């Protein structure tokens, strides 16, 4: 059996793709298959994939119409034959020893999952991001206590939620048997949080996980990312759906009561992001439409229940005031603060 399947979804990334593929084919760990899913690219990405497949027989190309990254990853999972699965985004790159280090971590500990730290790359600097998880070898309930539930949101004493940036599937190894046994897939109807939910659904079924403290994955920050752009009615159309999936998952696995505080904090974070989004200069709606959108959010029971349950002093002065206004449904004042 092949040891590791590396799945790379690809969409219009000709400027970055060669650097990504070079880092994968030159891995010190050779027992891999490389699955490239061209998701309907209209640039030169497919030709670059073919160029590399001619040089390396471990590469498999799947050319399909554009259906989004979740569907592309799911297609890759269906084709994968490795003992473990690794995901790489096509505008990122990895250290040449990443797969070897992660595989050694899982095999030496008989683990089903491994996660490493990563390096956030932008034009001006490289930032080393440490997950800072206390235990490096986790079993059974420790996985839930130190990894699964902390992925949802931060504790009250944390200034920021560092683990939020570890919700993606990259920089990790997943045991393929677990994915197949429990039919774990990326939710193609989610715009935000599909990889977050995938990780949680995987973690709930495993018995052993290991944290590798190395920095192997280079994550390229992208100003064109979905998280950076204005999104129309993003609470109703995007974030609310993620929360509903999350709550359903937690309830089905008897984790909701234990995780409820973190879910409420995530709801508040998504609400604040949605308010800021509504005040974006790229939002072409007229003022009354923006205020009505904020009004709808302030009338949503999910948001209102969360407002009653969390410490509103956790989010900074401006955000705290917005939350105070939301509690009393003062939509016009919220709008004023969203554009400041």
C-alpha positions as CSV (number, residue, x, y, z in Angstrom):
1,X,0.0,0.0,0.0
2,X,1.2,3.5,-0.7
3,X,2.0,5.3,2.5
4,X,0.7,8.8,1.8
5,X,-1.7,10.3,-0.7
6,X,-1.2,14.0,-1.3
7,X,-4.3,15.7,-2.6
8,X,-3.9,19.1,-4.3
9,X,-7.0,21.0,-5.6
10,X,-6.1,23.4,-8.3
11,X,-7.9,26.4,-9.7
12,X,-6.3,29.2,-11.8
13,X,-3.0,29.2,-9.9
14,X,-0.4,29.2,-12.7
15,X,1.7,31.8,-10.9
16,X,2.2,29.6,-7.9
17,X,1.7,26.0,-9.1
18,X,5.3,25.1,-10.0
19,X,6.7,26.1,-6.6
20,X,4.0,24.0,-5.0
21,X,4.6,21.0,-7.1
22,X,8.4,21.2,-6.9
23,X,8.1,21.1,-3.1
24,X,5.9,18.0,-3.3
25,X,7.7,15.9,-5.8
26,X,11.1,16.5,-4.1
27,X,9.9,15.2,-0.7
28,X,12.5,13.1,1.1
29,X,9.7,10.6,1.7
30,X,9.2,8.8,-1.6
31,X,6.3,6.4,-1.0
32,X,3.6,8.9,-2.0
33,X,1.0,9.4,-4.7
34,X,0.2,13.0,-5.8
35,X,-3.4,13.6,-6.8
36,X,-3.9,16.8,-8.8
37,X,-7.5,17.9,-9.2
38,X,-7.9,20.6,-11.8
39,X,-11.1,22.2,-10.9
40,X,-12.0,23.8,-14.3
41,X,-9.0,26.2,-14.5
42,X,-9.1,28.6,-17.3
43,X,-5.4,29.6,-17.2
44,X,-2.4,27.4,-17.8
45,X,-2.7,25.3,-14.6
46,X,-3.8,22.1,-16.4
47,X,-0.8,22.3,-18.8
48,X,1.5,22.7,-15.9
49,X,0.0,19.6,-14.2
50,X,0.6,17.6,-17.4
51,X,4.2,18.9,-17.7
52,X,4.9,17.6,-14.1
53,X,3.0,14.3,-14.6
54,X,5.3,13.6,-17.6
55,X,8.3,14.0,-15.2
56,X,6.9,12.1,-12.2
57,X,4.8,8.9,-12.6
58,X,3.5,9.3,-9.0
59,X,1.3,12.1,-10.2
60,X,-2.4,11.5,-11.1
61,X,-4.4,14.2,-12.8
62,X,-8.1,14.5,-12.5
63,X,-9.6,17.2,-14.8
64,X,-13.1,18.2,-14.0
65,X,-15.5,21.2,-14.3
66,X,-15.4,23.9,-11.7
67,X,-17.4,22.9,-8.6
68,X,-15.4,24.4,-5.8
69,X,-12.6,23.3,-3.5
70,X,-14.8,21.0,-1.3
71,X,-15.9,18.9,-4.3
72,X,-12.4,18.8,-5.6
73,X,-11.0,17.5,-2.3
74,X,-13.8,14.9,-2.1
75,X,-12.9,13.7,-5.7
76,X,-9.3,13.4,-4.5
77,X,-10.4,11.3,-1.5
78,X,-12.3,8.9,-3.7
79,X,-9.2,8.3,-5.8
80,X,-6.7,8.1,-2.9
81,X,-5.1,4.8,-2.1
82,X,-2.6,5.8,0.6
83,X,-2.5,4.7,4.2
84,X,-2.7,8.4,5.2
85,X,-4.0,11.5,3.4
86,X,-2.3,14.9,3.3
87,X,-3.8,18.0,1.7
88,X,-1.8,20.8,0.1
89,X,-3.3,24.0,-1.3
90,X,-2.0,24.8,-4.8
91,X,-0.7,28.3,-3.9
92,X,1.2,27.0,-0.9
93,X,4.4,25.0,-0.6
94,X,5.9,22.5,1.9
95,X,9.3,21.8,3.4
96,X,11.0,18.9,1.6
97,X,10.9,16.7,4.8
98,X,7.3,17.5,5.8
99,X,5.8,14.2,4.8
100,X,8.7,12.2,6.2
101,X,8.4,14.0,9.6
102,X,4.7,13.7,9.9
103,X,4.6,10.0,8.8
104,X,7.4,9.2,11.3
105,X,5.2,10.9,14.0
106,X,2.1,8.8,13.2
107,X,3.8,5.5,12.6
108,X,6.0,5.7,15.7
109,X,3.0,6.4,17.9
110,X,0.5,4.2,16.0
111,X,-1.6,7.4,15.6
112,X,-4.5,8.2,13.2
113,X,-3.7,11.9,13.0
114,X,-0.8,14.3,13.0
115,X,-0.8,18.1,13.0
116,X,2.3,20.4,12.7
117,X,2.9,24.1,13.1
118,X,3.1,26.3,10.0
119,X,4.6,29.4,8.5
120,X,2.3,32.2,7.3
121,X,3.8,33.9,4.2
122,X,3.1,37.3,2.8
123,X,5.0,39.7,0.6
124,X,6.9,41.3,3.4
125,X,7.6,38.6,6.0
126,X,7.3,35.0,7.2
127,X,5.4,34.5,10.5
128,X,5.9,31.2,12.4
129,X,2.6,30.1,13.9
130,X,2.7,27.7,16.8
131,X,-0.4,25.8,17.8
132,X,0.9,25.8,21.4
133,X,-1.0,22.6,22.4
134,X,0.1,21.5,25.8
135,X,0.1,17.8,25.2
136,X,2.0,16.4,22.1
137,X,0.5,12.9,22.3
138,X,-3.2,12.7,22.8
139,X,-5.5,9.7,23.4
140,X,-9.3,9.4,23.6
141,X,-10.7,12.1,25.8
142,X,-7.5,14.1,25.6
143,X,-8.2,14.6,21.8
144,X,-11.5,16.2,22.7
145,X,-10.2,18.3,25.6
146,X,-7.0,19.6,24.0
147,X,-7.8,19.6,20.3
148,X,-11.4,19.1,19.1
149,X,-13.2,21.5,21.4
150,X,-10.4,24.1,21.5
151,X,-10.5,24.3,17.7
152,X,-14.0,25.8,17.9
153,X,-13.1,29.0,19.8
154,X,-10.8,30.5,22.4
155,X,-10.9,30.4,26.2
156,X,-11.9,33.5,28.1
157,X,-8.3,34.1,29.2
158,X,-6.9,34.0,25.6
159,X,-6.5,37.3,23.7
160,X,-6.8,35.5,20.4
161,X,-7.9,32.2,19.0
162,X,-4.6,30.8,17.6
163,X,-6.1,27.4,16.8
164,X,-8.5,29.1,14.4
165,X,-5.8,29.2,11.8
166,X,-5.3,25.4,12.2
167,X,-8.8,24.6,11.1
168,X,-7.7,23.9,7.5
169,X,-6.9,20.4,6.4
170,X,-3.3,21.2,5.3
171,X,-0.2,20.6,7.4
172,X,-1.8,17.3,8.7
173,X,-2.0,13.6,8.1
174,X,-5.3,11.8,8.3
175,X,-5.7,8.0,8.4
176,X,-7.6,7.1,5.3
177,X,-9.4,4.1,6.9
178,X,-11.2,6.5,9.3
179,X,-12.3,8.8,6.5
180,X,-13.7,5.8,4.5
181,X,-15.3,4.0,7.4
182,X,-17.3,7.0,8.6
183,X,-17.8,8.5,5.1
184,X,-16.2,11.8,6.1
185,X,-16.4,14.4,3.4
186,X,-16.0,18.2,2.9
187,X,-19.5,19.9,2.9
188,X,-19.8,21.3,-0.6
189,X,-22.7,23.5,0.4
190,X,-20.6,25.4,3.0
191,X,-18.7,28.5,1.8
192,X,-16.9,29.0,5.1
193,X,-15.9,26.3,7.6
194,X,-16.1,23.2,5.3
195,X,-12.5,22.2,6.3
196,X,-13.2,23.1,10.0
197,X,-16.2,20.7,10.1
198,X,-14.2,18.0,8.2
199,X,-11.5,18.1,10.9
200,X,-14.0,17.9,13.7
201,X,-15.8,15.0,12.1
202,X,-12.5,13.2,11.8
203,X,-11.2,13.9,15.3
204,X,-14.3,12.6,17.0
205,X,-13.6,9.1,15.7
206,X,-9.9,8.6,16.4
207,X,-8.1,7.2,19.5
208,X,-4.6,8.6,19.0
209,X,-3.3,11.9,17.7
210,X,0.2,13.4,17.8
211,X,1.3,17.1,17.5
212,X,4.6,17.6,15.6
213,X,6.3,20.8,16.7
214,X,8.0,21.4,13.4
215,X,7.2,24.2,11.0
216,X,6.8,22.5,7.6
217,X,3.9,24.1,5.8
218,X,4.1,27.5,4.1
219,X,0.7,29.1,3.9
220,X,0.5,32.0,1.5
221,X,-1.9,34.7,2.6
222,X,-4.1,35.9,-0.3
223,X,-5.9,39.2,-0.4
224,X,-8.3,37.7,-2.9
225,X,-9.4,35.0,-0.4
226,X,-13.1,34.6,0.3
227,X,-12.4,35.7,3.8
228,X,-11.0,39.0,2.7
229,X,-13.7,40.1,0.2
230,X,-17.1,41.7,0.8
231,X,-19.7,38.9,0.9
232,X,-23.4,39.7,0.4
233,X,-25.6,39.0,3.5
234,X,-22.8,36.9,4.8
235,X,-24.5,36.0,8.2
236,X,-27.6,34.7,6.5
237,X,-26.0,33.0,3.5
238,X,-22.6,31.9,4.9
239,X,-21.8,32.0,8.6
240,X,-25.3,30.9,9.9
241,X,-25.0,27.7,7.8
242,X,-21.6,26.9,9.3
243,X,-23.0,27.3,12.8
244,X,-26.0,25.0,12.1
245,X,-23.7,22.3,10.8
246,X,-21.4,22.7,13.8
247,X,-24.3,22.5,16.3
248,X,-25.8,19.5,14.6
249,X,-22.4,17.7,14.7
250,X,-21.9,18.5,18.4
251,X,-25.4,17.4,19.3
252,X,-25.1,14.1,17.4
253,X,-21.9,13.3,19.2
254,X,-23.0,14.4,22.7
255,X,-20.6,17.3,22.8
256,X,-22.9,20.3,22.6
257,X,-23.2,21.1,26.3
258,X,-19.5,20.9,26.7
259,X,-18.8,23.0,23.7
260,X,-21.7,25.5,24.0
261,X,-19.7,28.4,25.4
262,X,-17.2,28.2,22.5
263,X,-20.0,27.9,20.0
264,X,-21.6,31.1,21.4
265,X,-18.3,32.9,21.1
266,X,-17.9,31.8,17.5
267,X,-21.5,33.0,16.8
268,X,-20.5,36.4,18.3
269,X,-17.3,36.5,16.2
270,X,-19.2,35.7,13.0
271,X,-21.8,38.3,13.9
272,X,-19.1,41.0,14.4
273,X,-17.5,40.0,11.1
274,X,-20.9,40.2,9.4
275,X,-21.5,43.7,10.8
276,X,-18.1,44.9,9.6
277,X,-18.8,43.3,6.2
278,X,-22.0,45.2,5.9
279,X,-20.1,48.5,6.5
280,X,-17.6,47.6,3.8
281,X,-16.9,50.2,1.1
282,X,-17.4,47.5,-1.4
283,X,-21.0,47.0,-0.3
284,X,-23.1,48.7,-3.0
285,X,-26.4,48.4,-1.2
286,X,-28.1,51.6,-0.2
287,X,-28.1,52.6,3.4
288,X,-31.6,51.4,4.2
289,X,-30.8,47.9,2.8
290,X,-27.7,47.7,5.0
291,X,-29.6,48.7,8.1
292,X,-32.3,46.1,7.3
293,X,-29.6,43.5,7.0
294,X,-28.3,44.4,10.4
295,X,-31.9,44.4,11.7
296,X,-32.4,40.8,10.5
297,X,-29.2,39.7,12.3
298,X,-30.4,41.4,15.5
299,X,-33.7,39.5,15.3
300,X,-32.0,36.1,14.7
301,X,-32.5,33.9,17.8
302,X,-29.1,32.2,17.3
303,X,-27.3,35.6,17.7
304,X,-29.6,36.9,20.5
305,X,-29.2,33.7,22.5
306,X,-25.4,33.9,22.1
307,X,-25.4,37.6,23.3
308,X,-27.1,36.5,26.5
309,X,-24.6,33.8,27.2
310,X,-21.1,35.3,26.6
311,X,-18.9,37.8,28.3
312,X,-19.3,40.9,26.1
313,X,-16.1,42.4,27.5
314,X,-13.9,40.0,25.5
315,X,-13.9,41.8,22.1
316,X,-12.4,45.2,22.5
317,X,-14.1,48.6,23.2
318,X,-15.6,49.2,19.8
319,X,-16.9,45.6,19.4
320,X,-18.2,45.5,22.9
321,X,-20.3,48.6,22.2
322,X,-21.6,47.1,19.0
323,X,-22.6,44.0,21.0
324,X,-24.3,46.2,23.6
325,X,-26.3,47.9,20.9
326,X,-27.2,44.6,19.3
327,X,-28.5,43.3,22.6
328,X,-31.1,46.2,22.5
329,X,-31.5,45.9,18.7
330,X,-30.3,49.4,18.0
331,X,-29.7,48.7,14.4
332,X,-29.1,52.2,13.1
333,X,-26.3,52.9,15.7
334,X,-24.7,49.5,14.8
335,X,-24.7,50.6,11.2
336,X,-23.0,53.9,12.1
337,X,-20.3,52.0,14.0
338,X,-19.8,49.5,11.2
339,X,-18.7,52.2,8.7
340,X,-16.4,54.0,11.2
